[in-house]
Amino acid sequence: MIIKPEDFLINLFDMAVQAVLPKDVLANYLPNDTNKPVIVIGAGKAAASMAGALEQHWQGPLSGLVIAPYGHSHSCEHINVIEAAHPVPDETGQEVTKRILQLVKNLTKSDLVICLISGGGSSLLSLPAPSINFSDKKVITKALLKSGANINEINCVRKHLSAIKGGQLAQACFPATIHTYAISDVPNDEASTIASGPTVADPTTSDQALKILIKYKINIPDNVRNWLNNPQSETLKEDHPAFINNKFTLIATAKGALNAAQIKAKSAGLNTLVLGDEIEGESKEIAREHAALSLNIVKNNQPIPTPCIILSGGETTVTVKGNGRGGRNAEFLLSLAIALQHNKNIYALAADTDGIDGSENNAGCLLTPLTYQIAKSKKLNLETYLKNNDAYSFFQATEQLIVTGPTLTNVNDFRAILIL
């Protein structure tokens, strides 16, 4: 029996995160022989904690360098961890990326490189292509993040404006053997999209990158346009020799997080409906779809009877038109609140498994039957907050933010709608 729905939802989120922590999953995928010397490189929100887990389980000598976002560090004895900016790159990320390339320079066939990759790596591995100014890349990245482009589109552009993404890190390591261990934060767990695929072949093209910039009406400086029209801007494809001694392994995914939550929900006596871990689209529109489904369950006990929980993952987007604060999970819940209003049977949580919803300090937010009433009592106009993309401020005012700090993993959004 669920005594307090809010606590249950928070515990469910905690369990989902625990299921994908590097310290608990990485050892399951390491080779039987861990006595070889290894050079360790990597980038992402979980890169530092992955490095720490590797140090715990690797028996041979190891050294190297990984980049994590500010606040996402982890103590390591042999592997150097440096923090840089996310989601818009900074000069620190650029300099550390150069150092990573120096580490893997002039390797031989007998060398082993382990690359630790997770979401966030795209902005951290921020070395621009030769013809691209760092300032241009920062401006384009920022514009794409506000445009409503999905992660596949954003990373397609990033790869073709980079000197390390889209398989180019694998080329730098060649002819060494590379083992990449990855935590996926992207729909379909596509290897070439996770951190923009620095060690794997890239199926996208420079022409596609240019069309994406045009599609979202991003200002394209002449040097960027000329570069994308240059054959040298093309990323590495499957037939490149850099991928001969190259192994890629997923160690944690959104599906694993949702599975853990589903098991917990069933043990609490709830019927469960998992909508999938690959949901994409505009946050406020996805929320309306979830609201319609939830209200149908309340009214008709279809497609599953109450008490129940609806679980989903993936990565929604927000087309930013206002000047407020808030990430895609907060915006999802604000739109859901508008659609549900004061329904007394429905509770919800939406949060990012990395502990950071967008660029704010919260992982996500809670929605309860009291949210709408609190808003009315405090004279908070939900529609105005949504129009201004200011969901963080709304849930701050209702005191329903979820603040966890960085979790040191990242399999993207986690959403749970509890219907009693």
ZICOR-V634920 format. One record per backbone hydrogen bond with DSSP energy under -0.5 kcal/mol. CO is the residue of the C=O (numbers start at 1). NH is the residue of the N-H. E is the energy in kcal/mol with one decimal. If there is no record, write none. Layout:
CO:NH:E + CO:NH:E
This chain:
1:3:-0.7 + 4:8:-2.2 + 5:9:-2.4 + 6:10:-2.0 + 7:11:-2.6 + 8:12:-2.2 + 9:13:-2.2 + 10:14:-2.4 + 11:15:-2.3 + 12:16:-2.1 + 13:17:-2.3 + 14:18:-2.5 + 15:19:-1.6 + 17:20:-1.8 + 18:21:-1.2 + 21:24:-1.7 + 21:25:-1.0 + 22:25:-0.6 + 22:26:-2.4 + 25:28:-1.0 + 26:29:-2.2 + 26:30:-0.5 + 27:30:-0.7 + 32:34:-0.9 + 34:59:-1.0 + 34:60:-2.7 + 38:40:-0.5 + 38:63:-1.5 + 39:114:-2.7 + 40:65:-2.2 + 41:116:-2.6 + 42:67:-2.0 + 43:118:-1.7 + 44:47:-0.8 + 46:50:-2.5 + 47:51:-2.2 + 48:52:-2.2 + 49:53:-2.2 + 50:54:-2.4 + 51:55:-2.3 + 52:56:-1.3 + 53:57:-1.1 + 54:57:-0.7 + 54:58:-2.3 + 57:59:-0.5 + 61:38:-2.0 + 63:40:-3.2 + 64:80:-2.5 + 65:42:-0.9 + 66:82:-2.2 + 67:44:-1.8 + 68:84:-2.0 + 69:72:-2.4 + 78:64:-0.7 + 78:80:-0.5 + 80:66:-2.5 + 82:68:-2.1 + 84:70:-1.4 + 87:89:-0.6 + 90:94:-1.6 + 91:95:-2.5 + 92:96:-2.6 + 93:97:-2.1 + 94:98:-1.7 + 95:99:-1.6 + 96:100:-2.2 + 97:101:-2.1 + 98:102:-1.8 + 99:103:-2.0 + 100:104:-1.3 + 102:105:-1.1 + 104:107:-0.8 + 108:111:-1.5 + 111:177:-2.3 + 112:39:-2.3 + 113:115:-0.5 + 113:179:-2.8 + 114:41:-2.5 + 114:116:-0.5 + 115:117:-0.6 + 115:181:-2.7 + 116:43:-1.7 + 117:183:-2.1 + 118:121:-1.7 + 119:45:-3.0 + 120:123:-0.5 + 120:124:-1.4 + 121:125:-2.7 + 124:126:-1.7 + 126:128:-0.7 + 127:163:-2.6 + 129:132:-2.2 + 133:137:-2.0 + 134:138:-2.1 + 135:139:-2.2 + 136:140:-2.5 + 137:141:-2.5 + 138:142:-2.4 + 139:143:-2.2 + 140:144:-2.5 + 141:145:-2.2 + 142:146:-1.0 + 143:147:-0.7 + 144:147:-0.8 + 144:148:-0.6 + 144:149:-0.8 + 146:320:-1.7 + 150:154:-2.6 + 151:155:-2.5 + 152:156:-1.5 + 153:157:-1.8 + 154:158:-2.4 + 155:159:-2.4 + 156:160:-1.4 + 157:161:-0.8 + 158:161:-0.9 + 159:162:-1.1 + 161:129:-2.0 + 164:169:-1.3 + 165:168:-1.3 + 166:236:-1.9 + 167:171:-1.6 + 168:172:-1.7 + 169:173:-1.6 + 170:174:-1.4 + 173:176:-2.2 + 177:113:-3.0 + 178:180:-0.5 + 178:247:-2.9 + 179:115:-2.4 + 179:181:-0.5 + 180:182:-0.5 + 180:249:-2.8 + 181:117:-2.5 + 182:184:-0.5 + 182:251:-2.9 + 182:252:-0.9 + 183:119:-0.5 + 186:189:-1.8 + 187:190:-0.9 + 190:193:-1.7 + 190:194:-1.6 + 193:196:-2.3 + 194:197:-2.0 + 196:166:-2.6 + 197:167:-1.9 + 197:200:-0.9 + 198:169:-1.5 + 198:170:-1.6 + 201:203:-0.5 + 205:209:-1.9 + 206:210:-2.2 + 207:211:-2.1 + 208:212:-2.0 + 209:213:-1.8 + 210:214:-1.9 + 211:215:-2.7 + 212:216:-2.0 + 213:218:-2.8 + 214:217:-1.4 + 219:221:-0.6 + 221:225:-2.4 + 222:226:-2.8 + 223:227:-1.8 + 224:228:-2.4 + 225:229:-1.3 + 227:230:-1.5 + 230:233:-2.3 + 231:234:-1.6 + 236:202:-3.1 + 237:240:-2.0 + 240:243:-1.8 + 241:244:-1.8 + 243:246:-0.9 + 245:178:-2.7 + 247:180:-3.3 + 249:182:-2.7 + 252:184:-2.4 + 253:257:-1.4 + 254:258:-2.6 + 255:259:-2.5 + 256:260:-1.8 + 257:261:-1.8 + 258:262:-2.6 + 259:263:-2.2 + 260:264:-1.8 + 261:265:-2.6 + 262:266:-2.5 + 263:267:-2.0 + 264:268:-1.0 + 265:268:-0.5 + 265:270:-2.1 + 266:269:-1.8 + 271:309:-2.3 + 273:275:-0.7 + 273:311:-2.7 + 276:313:-2.6 + 279:315:-1.4 + 281:317:-2.5 + 282:285:-0.6 + 282:286:-2.6 + 283:287:-2.1 + 284:288:-1.3 + 285:289:-1.8 + 286:290:-2.3 + 287:291:-2.5 + 288:292:-2.2 + 289:293:-2.0 + 290:294:-2.5 + 291:295:-2.7 + 292:296:-1.7 + 293:297:-1.7 + 294:298:-2.2 + 295:299:-2.3 + 296:300:-3.2 + 296:302:-0.8 + 297:301:-2.0 + 307:271:-2.3 + 308:419:-2.8 + 309:273:-2.3 + 309:311:-0.5 + 310:417:-2.4 + 311:275:-2.9 + 312:415:-2.5 + 313:279:-1.6 + 314:413:-1.6 + 317:283:-3.1 + 318:320:-0.9 + 319:321:-0.5 + 325:392:-2.0 + 325:393:-0.7 + 327:331:-2.2 + 328:332:-2.0 + 329:333:-2.1 + 330:334:-2.2 + 331:335:-2.3 + 332:336:-2.2 + 333:337:-2.6 + 334:338:-1.8 + 335:339:-1.9 + 336:340:-2.5 + 337:341:-2.8 + 340:343:-1.1 + 343:346:-0.7 + 345:420:-2.5 + 347:418:-2.7 + 348:367:-2.9 + 349:416:-2.7 + 350:365:-2.0 + 351:414:-2.8 + 352:355:-2.2 + 354:407:-1.6 + 355:405:-0.5 + 356:358:-1.0 + 357:360:-1.3 + 362:357:-3.4 + 363:352:-2.7 + 364:402:-2.8 + 365:350:-1.7 + 367:348:-2.8 + 368:371:-1.6 + 368:372:-0.5 + 370:374:-3.1 + 371:375:-2.4 + 372:376:-2.0 + 373:377:-2.6 + 374:378:-2.0 + 375:380:-3.4 + 376:379:-0.9 + 379:381:-0.6 + 380:382:-0.9 + 381:385:-2.1 + 382:386:-2.3 + 383:387:-2.5 + 384:388:-1.6 + 385:390:-2.9 + 386:389:-1.7 + 388:324:-2.1 + 390:394:-1.5 + 391:395:-2.5 + 392:396:-2.0 + 393:397:-1.9 + 394:398:-1.7 + 395:400:-2.9 + 395:401:-0.5 + 396:399:-0.7 + 400:366:-2.4 + 401:403:-0.6 + 402:363:-2.8 + 402:364:-1.4 + 402:404:-0.6 + 410:119:-0.5 + 412:353:-1.9 + 413:314:-0.7 + 414:351:-2.4 + 415:312:-2.0 + 416:349:-2.5 + 416:418:-0.5 + 417:310:-2.6 + 417:419:-0.5 + 418:347:-2.7 + 418:420:-0.5 + 419:307:-0.6 + 419:308:-2.5
